């Protein structure tokens, strides 16, 4: 005979089930970051991660400009070496903040003017050649240069002027072409320093970090705090997508015979692998260390997903372990079977990490990424 639903035992079972469901619902309600949590995250990460990195870029590009000026005052091997060292330091500072493409760096095409890359059709090569051929001094005055083609204004163009077996002979030749080449070089270094200085100033404590802290208030560019958090998550996503998809996967090609190593970033200066490492280090810092709270802390604490936070940390370690097997010069080594396999392993691990950020992290925090953070479509 079937049990009567109205018996005391059945009522007790039903009551316990309802109580359990209520406890689960209450737990779910607790495990959700508040607007205040997101506001603290936004400002702290901005101040701990973005502000100091733009400050370092401003400092490094100022030194780069000084080195460029010194090289052109007296071109010789020693000063060329110093200018190249300053380039490497400045470029490393840029790679450490390259993933942040929102806020003040959006203004006046600052981002594109700092580094025109990727450039699969070699627009830079053609336009740089045209500028050098015309050798018009009016085109490289600070104002005219800053308003001209973005392709010739930044690190990517500077690399072409500083690296190559013919670099020093072209700078030391006592003719108009050499003088204009040096003027072009210092136009770029001065432009980079000006962009970095202006951007760093706008990311000062009372600048854009304060704007992110105002998210949800009347007059803010962000309607709710999570809109500002989305900018940080998009930057985290970009810090993984840039090195994995654009700097490794695309040049590797579908097969070894379709590889395009000369489309890699900074291969002329031998900084390809360092750039990838800098991007991934910045991603890990943005997620794990920079801020109080950090994204990791928000996920572990208010969001109640310590398991996911641990999994993301583990995956960061897996990516770093894979990257450690790569060797410079990357544009040459990836043509070797073992290094190609190592690079493909980095791509595999990086894509897994990217999915965890784009899908799992955003779902857990209730801040969906929703589109490709780099293409913005």
C-alpha positions in Angstrom: 0.0 0.0 0.0 1.3 3.4 -1.0 2.4 5.8 1.8 -0.2 8.5 2.7 1.4 11.9 1.9 -0.3 13.3 4.9 1.4 11.0 7.4 3.8 12.7 9.9 6.8 10.9 8.4 6.0 12.3 4.9 5.4 15.8 6.3 8.8 15.7 8.1 10.6 14.6 4.9 8.9 17.3 2.9 9.7 19.9 5.6 13.4 18.9 5.6 13.5 19.1 1.8 12.1 22.6 1.9 14.4 23.7 4.7 17.4 22.3 2.6 16.3 24.2 -0.4 15.9 27.4 1.6 19.4 27.0 3.0 20.8 26.5 -0.5 19.0 29.6 -1.7 20.3 31.6 1.2 23.8 30.4 0.5 23.5 31.4 -3.1 22.3 34.8 -2.1 25.3 35.2 0.2 27.7 34.0 -2.5 27.3 37.0 -4.7 29.5 40.1 -4.8 27.7 43.4 -4.0 28.0 46.7 -5.8 30.3 47.8 -2.9 32.5 44.8 -3.6 32.8 45.6 -7.3 33.5 49.3 -6.5 36.4 48.4 -4.2 37.7 46.0 -6.7 37.6 48.5 -9.6 39.4 51.3 -7.8 42.0 49.1 -6.1 42.9 47.2 -9.2 43.1 50.4 -11.2 45.5 52.0 -8.7 47.5 48.8 -8.1 47.8 47.5 -11.6 47.1 50.1 -14.2 48.4 53.4 -12.7 51.9 52.2 -11.8 52.3 50.4 -15.2 51.5 53.6 -17.1 53.9 55.5 -14.8 56.6 53.0 -15.7 55.9 53.4 -19.4 56.2 57.2 -19.0 59.5 56.9 -17.2 60.9 54.3 -19.7 59.9 56.3 -22.8 61.4 59.5 -21.3 64.7 57.6 -21.0 64.2 56.2 -24.5 63.8 59.8 -25.9 67.0 60.8 -24.1 68.8 57.9 -25.6 67.5 58.7 -29.1 68.5 62.3 -28.8 72.0 61.3 -27.7 72.3 58.8 -30.6 71.5 61.4 -33.1 73.8 64.0 -31.6 76.7 61.7 -32.0 75.9 58.4 -33.8 78.3 55.7 -32.9 78.1 52.0 -31.8 78.1 52.8 -28.1 75.2 55.2 -28.4 73.3 52.8 -30.7 73.7 50.1 -28.1 72.3 52.5 -25.4 69.4 53.4 -27.6 68.6 49.8 -28.3 68.8 49.0 -24.6 66.4 51.9 -23.9 64.1 50.6 -26.6 64.0 47.1 -25.0 63.2 48.7 -21.6 60.5 50.9 -23.1 59.0 48.2 -25.1 58.9 45.9 -22.1 57.0 48.6 -20.2 54.5 48.8 -23.0 54.0 45.0 -23.1 53.2 45.2 -19.4 50.3 47.5 -20.1 49.4 46.6 -23.7 46.3 44.7 -22.6 44.6 47.9 -21.2 43.0 49.6 -24.2 40.3 51.5 -22.4 40.1 54.9 -20.7 42.6 57.6 -21.5 44.6 55.5 -24.0 41.5 55.5 -26.2 41.8 59.2 -26.7 43.6 60.7 -29.8 44.4 57.1 -31.0 47.1 56.9 -28.3 46.9 53.1 -28.2 47.5 52.7 -32.0 50.1 55.4 -32.1 52.1 53.7 -29.3 52.5 50.5 -31.3 51.0 49.7 -34.7 50.7 46.0 -34.6 49.6 43.5 -35.9 50.4 44.7 -39.4 50.0 41.7 -41.7 50.0 43.8 -44.9 53.1 45.8 -43.9 51.3 49.2 -44.0 54.1 50.4 -41.7 56.8 49.4 -44.1 55.3 51.2 -47.0 54.4 54.4 -45.1 57.7 54.6 -43.3 59.4 54.2 -46.6 57.3 57.0 -48.1 58.1 59.4 -45.2 61.8 58.7 -45.4 61.8 59.1 -49.2 60.0 62.5 -49.1 62.2 63.7 -46.2 59.9 66.6 -45.5 60.9 68.3 -42.2 57.4 69.7 -41.8 55.9 66.2 -41.6 57.8 65.4 -38.4 57.3 68.5 -36.3 55.6 67.4 -33.0 52.1 68.5 -33.9 52.2 67.4 -37.6 53.7 64.0 -36.6 51.2 63.3 -33.9 48.4 64.0 -36.4 49.9 62.0 -39.2 49.8 58.3 -39.9 49.5 56.2 -36.7 51.6 53.4 -38.3 54.9 55.4 -38.2 54.6 56.9 -34.7 55.4 54.2 -32.2 57.6 51.3 -31.0 57.0 49.2 -34.2 58.4 51.9 -36.5 61.2 52.7 -34.1 62.3 49.1 -34.1 62.9 49.3 -37.8 65.0 52.4 -37.5 67.1 50.9 -34.6 67.6 47.3 -35.8 69.4 46.0 -38.8 72.9 45.6 -40.0 72.8 48.8 -41.9 71.4 50.9 -39.0 74.6 52.6 -38.0 75.9 53.3 -41.5 72.5 54.9 -42.4 72.7 57.1 -39.3 76.3 58.1 -39.7 76.3 58.9 -43.4 76.9 62.6 -43.7 74.0 63.4 -46.0 70.5 64.7 -45.9 69.0 61.2 -45.8 71.0 60.4 -42.6 70.0 63.7 -41.0 66.3 63.1 -41.8 66.5 59.5 -40.6 67.8 60.7 -37.2 65.1 63.4 -37.1 62.5 60.8 -37.8 63.9 58.6 -35.0 63.8 61.4 -32.4 60.3 62.4 -33.6 59.2 58.9 -32.7 60.9 58.8 -29.3 59.6 62.2 -28.4 56.1 61.2 -29.5 56.2 58.0 -27.5 57.3 60.0 -24.4 54.5 62.6 -24.9 51.8 59.9 -25.3 53.0 57.9 -22.3 53.3 61.1 -20.1 49.8 62.2 -20.9 48.2 58.8 -20.4 50.0 58.2 -17.1 48.8 61.6 -15.8 45.2 60.7 -16.8 45.6 57.5 -14.8 46.6 59.3 -11.6 44.7 58.7 -8.4 42.3 61.5 -9.0 41.9 60.7 -12.7 40.4 57.6 -14.3 40.7 55.3 -11.2 38.4 57.8 -9.4 36.0 57.6 -12.4 35.9 53.8 -12.1 35.1 54.2 -8.4 32.2 56.5 -9.3 30.6 53.8 -11.4 26.8 53.8 -10.9 26.7 57.4 -9.8 25.0 60.3 -11.7 27.3 61.5 -14.5 29.6 58.5 -14.5 30.5 56.9 -17.8 29.6 53.5 -16.1 25.9 52.9 -15.3 26.7 50.3 -12.7 29.9 49.1 -11.0 30.0 45.9 -12.9 30.4 47.9 -16.2 33.7 49.1 -14.9 34.6 45.6 -13.7 33.9 44.4 -17.2 36.7 46.7 -18.5 39.1 44.9 -16.1 38.0 41.5 -17.2 38.2 42.4 -20.8 41.8 43.6 -20.1 42.6 40.3 -18.4 41.1 38.4 -21.4 43.2 40.5 -23.8 46.4 39.9 -21.8 45.9 36.2 -22.6 44.4 36.5 -26.1 47.2 38.8 -27.4 50.1 36.5 -26.8 48.2 33.2 -27.4 46.1 34.0 -30.4 47.9 36.9 -32.1 51.5 36.4 -31.2 51.7 32.6 -31.4 48.7 30.9 -33.0 48.4 33.1 -36.1 52.2 33.1 -37.0 52.3 29.3 -36.4 49.7 28.7 -39.1 47.6 25.6 -39.5 50.6 23.5 -40.6 54.4 24.0 -40.4 54.7 24.9 -44.1 52.1 27.6 -43.6 53.9 29.3 -40.7 54.5 33.0 -41.0 57.2 33.8 -38.3 58.0 37.2 -39.8 54.5 38.3 -38.8 55.5 37.9 -35.1 55.8 41.0 -33.0 59.3 42.5 -32.4 61.2 39.8 -34.2 63.8 42.3 -35.5 64.8 43.2 -32.0 64.6 39.6 -30.7 61.9 40.6 -28.2 59.1 38.3 -29.4 59.3 35.8 -26.5 59.9 38.5 -23.9 56.8 40.3 -25.1 54.7 37.1 -24.8 56.1 36.5 -21.3 55.4 40.1 -20.3 51.7 39.9 -21.5 51.1 36.7 -19.5 52.9 38.0 -16.4 50.6 41.1 -16.6 47.6 38.8 -16.9 48.6 36.9 -13.8 49.3 40.0 -11.8 45.9 41.5 -12.8 44.1 38.4 -11.7 46.0 37.4 -8.7 48.2 40.1 -7.1 47.3 43.6 -8.0 44.6 45.1 -5.9 42.9 44.6 -2.5 40.6 42.9 -3.3 41.9 41.2 -6.4 39.8 39.3 -8.9 41.0 36.1 -7.3 39.9 37.3 -3.9 36.5 38.4 -5.1 36.0 35.1 -6.8 37.1 33.1 -3.7 35.3 35.3 -1.2 32.0 37.1 -2.0 31.4 35.0 -5.1 31.9 31.8 -3.2 33.9 30.1 -5.9 37.2 29.2 -4.2 37.3 26.0 -6.3 37.2 28.0 -9.5 39.8 30.5 -8.2 42.2 27.6 -7.5 41.6 26.1 -10.9 42.4 29.4 -12.6 45.6 29.8 -10.6 46.6 26.2 -11.5 45.9 27.0 -15.2 48.1 30.1 -15.1 50.9 27.9 -13.7 50.3 25.4 -16.6 50.6 28.2 -19.2 53.8 29.5 -17.6 55.3 26.0 -17.5 54.5 25.6 -21.2 56.0 29.0 -22.1 59.2 28.1 -20.2 60.0 25.6 -23.0 60.1 28.2 -25.7 63.4 29.6 -27.0 64.5 32.8 -28.7 64.7 33.8 -31.5 61.2 32.6 -31.7 60.7 33.6 -35.4 63.4 31.0 -36.2 63.0 28.3 -33.5 59.3 27.7 -34.2 60.3 26.4 -37.6 61.9 23.5 -35.7 59.6 20.5 -35.0 60.2 20.4 -31.3 59.7 24.1 -30.7 56.6 24.2 -32.9 55.2 21.5 -30.7 56.2 23.5 -27.6 54.5 26.6 -29.1 51.3 24.6 -29.9 51.3 23.4 -26.3 51.4 27.0 -25.1 48.5 27.8 -27.4 46.5 24.8 -26.1 47.1 25.8 -22.4 46.5 29.4 -23.1 43.2 28.8 -24.9 42.0 26.8 -21.9 42.9 29.7 -19.6 41.2 32.2 -21.9 38.0 30.1 -21.8 38.1 30.0 -18.1 38.2 33.8 -17.9 35.7 34.4 -20.6 33.2 31.9 -19.5 33.7 30.5 -16.0 35.0 33.7 -14.2 32.5 36.0 -15.8 29.6 33.7 -15.0 30.7 33.3 -11.4 30.9 37.0 -11.0 27.8 37.8 -13.0 29.8 40.0 -15.4 29.5 38.3 -18.9 32.2 39.2 -21.4 29.8 38.8 -24.2 32.1 39.5 -27.1 35.7 39.4 -28.3 37.5 42.0 -26.1 40.1 42.8 -28.7 37.9 43.2 -31.7 35.0 44.8 -29.8 32.4 43.3 -32.1 
